[in-house]
Amino acid sequence: MKRFDTTVRSLLPVAEGYYELRFAWPTSDNGATDDAPAPGRFLTIRAGGRYDPALRRPFAFSGYVPDATSAIAEASFIFQLRGRGTAHLAALKPGDSLDALGPLGKGFSKPARGCRPVLVSGGIGLGPMLYLARALAADAAAGLCEAPVFVIGVRNAGFVPLVDLPSGTVICTDDGSAGFKGTATDYLAGFDPGLPPAYYACGPAPMMAAVDRLARSRRAPYEAATEQWMACGVGACAGCAVRLKSGAFARACIDGPVLDGSLVDWEATR
Amino acid sequence: MNASSQIDMSVRIGELVMPNPVGVASGTFGYGEEYEALLDIDQLGALYTKAVTPEFRAGNPAPRLADTPAGMLNSIGLANPGLDAFITEKLPGLKTRRCSVIVNVAGKTEDDYLQVLERLEAEDGIAGYEINVSCPNVAHGGLAFGTEPAQVERLTRRLRDSLIARAPGRGRRPLIIKLSPNVTDITVIAKAAEAGGADAVSCINTLVGMVIDTKARRPVLAMKTGGLSGPAIRPVGVAMVYRASRAVSIPVIGLGGITDADDALQYLLAGAVSIQVGTALFSRPEAPLEILDGIRAFMERESIARVDEIRSILR
């Protein structure tokens, strides 16, 4: 983990109001694999002036491409244009500087052999799930795990991400304008994974709660990437609390963002 | 001998000498370990810990944070592991720090504060105490204490009486009362703390604020209101330090929206002997050390030998 200034490589729209920002990732003192921008981990970006906004914005990595030929790799995240922080990001151009802090938090773990990885994304959960889907598809091709299924739920065809999706990706739209008509969890209720499933998800709380119920009914593990406003991002301020069913709180930044989804109190999460 | 070696950056609070005037504010820096990779903690003057209460506190429901113009609201609710876990899990790491470790203490009742202080008096590695009588996010205690001068004076006196004299050269640990800006006249509370025997006051804690999500038609924070911090409150803090430092003869520690050396110098010129950096850490974790360098550069430029002289040069 470190704070560094880097440069924007590209900023491309991936769907209505969604962008993927790629930037240079310095690897010279980042050789240790346990501090790599792995799927489920995140970074924070200073999006605007030096202190206005006062809070850095957290984004899960949507990809990381090491470059064997240079000391500079490329990392990326997907964001939704939502407020003044993301408006600042959406106006960036290639070559602009970017103040990044990361990699932070705990990412996804690898699925057990013989399990079907079932990945579910809703809304802005796309970034980390796309990264995980690509990583697991590559692992499956190398015989390291079973082929993943990736289910993306969006409102309508305008929100279908225009990116290379791994084979085995299913698009669901609320209005049926593309792919399966219904939510991602509607689709999964009727889906036969063929093998004991292992669920991975990131998205709005109602979707996360539905995946929790599904995983319980199938006695399957469930790794949930949580979202919360953050201040420090390093576990110091306890601002990014996620309520657990036990009544305790987890800090999204350091206990997560990837938590055991069966432990999170999704009803208390918004 | 160059100019910088003649500059004395140390700050005296009661019998404690801090190495320099730049501290990190309670609640923004955890117990230090969290920031290890992001700045050299040994360069700081003081580390004010996250509040310690007698019992474990899970904290308030989420969301606990909201973005505001040049600032933020927080409603953490004094989440902390409790006194026992603080001593066994956090204090060993804090003992290794070269900066002054000031433990921030909070509670629901006077006895809570006293219990924490008496236990910590038996422990090594603590330079002093900052008493949080001004947390706006806890229903009982906190702000309830901090807005009543008679209560502040009585609590301060009880805590002061529990502090033990230490071995020669180590001194009694100072008692710093952290004041709330959510009062009509902060000088009344500052004087009450002084009358009760406080060694210093720190001001200001956060201002009560609210943000409403108009689409959802509800407050963004689960607790509805929270404490406003960041550059937005700096002019309020500077004015309150200016007034408080003229009302009492004990040192005033300034905080509220400090992001760079110029901000810190405003507080020092207003009357503070030292400062704390809080919310700025979230945006730029290296800010406290840049501020320290900037204060030193100002002193060299203005030929000021001791940092506590800065408060006497305001025109």
Boltz contact constraints between the chains, C-beta under 6 A:
constraints:
  - contact:
      token1: [A, 1]
      token2: [B, 37]
      max_distance: 6.0
  - contact:
      token1: [A, 46]
      token2: [B, 283]
      max_distance: 6.0
  - contact:
      token1: [A, 51]
      token2: [B, 231]
      max_distance: 6.0
  - contact:
      token1: [A, 51]
      token2: [B, 259]
      max_distance: 6.0
  - contact:
      token1: [A, 51]
      token2: [B, 283]
      max_distance: 6.0
  - contact:
      token1: [A, 52]
      token2: [B, 70]
      max_distance: 6.0
  - contact:
      token1: [A, 53]
      token2: [B, 67]
      max_distance: 6.0
  - contact:
      token1: [A, 54]
      token2: [B, 71]
      max_distance: 6.0
  - contact:
      token1: [A, 54]
      token2: [B, 72]
      max_distance: 6.0
  - contact:
      token1: [A, 54]
      token2: [B, 230]
      max_distance: 6.0
  - contact:
      token1: [A, 54]
      token2: [B, 279]
      max_distance: 6.0
  - contact:
      token1: [A, 54]
      token2: [B, 283]
      max_distance: 6.0
  - contact:
      token1: [A, 55]
      token2: [B, 67]
      max_distance: 6.0
  - contact:
      token1: [A, 55]
      token2: [B, 72]
      max_distance: 6.0
  - contact:
      token1: [A, 55]
      token2: [B, 282]
      max_distance: 6.0
  - contact:
      token1: [A, 229]
      token2: [B, 63]
      max_distance: 6.0
  - contact:
      token1: [A, 229]
      token2: [B, 65]
      max_distance: 6.0
  - contact:
      token1: [A, 231]
      token2: [B, 65]
      max_distance: 6.0
  - contact:
      token1: [A, 231]
      token2: [B, 282]
      max_distance: 6.0
  - contact:
      token1: [A, 232]
      token2: [B, 282]
      max_distance: 6.0
  - contact:
      token1: [A, 234]
      token2: [B, 34]
      max_distance: 6.0
  - contact:
      token1: [A, 235]
      token2: [B, 34]
      max_distance: 6.0
  - contact:
      token1: [A, 236]
      token2: [B, 29]
      max_distance: 6.0
  - contact:
      token1: [A, 236]
      token2: [B, 30]
      max_distance: 6.0
  - contact:
      token1: [A, 236]
      token2: [B, 34]
      max_distance: 6.0
  - contact:
      token1: [A, 238]
      token2: [B, 59]
      max_distance: 6.0
  - contact:
      token1: [A, 238]
      token2: [B, 76]
      max_distance: 6.0
  - contact:
      token1: [A, 238]
      token2: [B, 79]
      max_distance: 6.0
  - contact:
      token1: [A, 239]
      token2: [B, 64]
      max_distance: 6.0
  - contact:
      token1: [A, 239]
      token2: [B, 65]
      max_distance: 6.0
  - contact:
      token1: [A, 239]
      token2: [B, 74]
      max_distance: 6.0
  - contact:
      token1: [A, 241]
      token2: [B, 62]
      max_distance: 6.0
  - contact:
      token1: [A, 241]
      token2: [B, 64]
      max_distance: 6.0
  - contact:
      token1: [A, 248]
      token2: [B, 58]
      max_distance: 6.0
  - contact:
      token1: [A, 249]
      token2: [B, 58]
      max_distance: 6.0
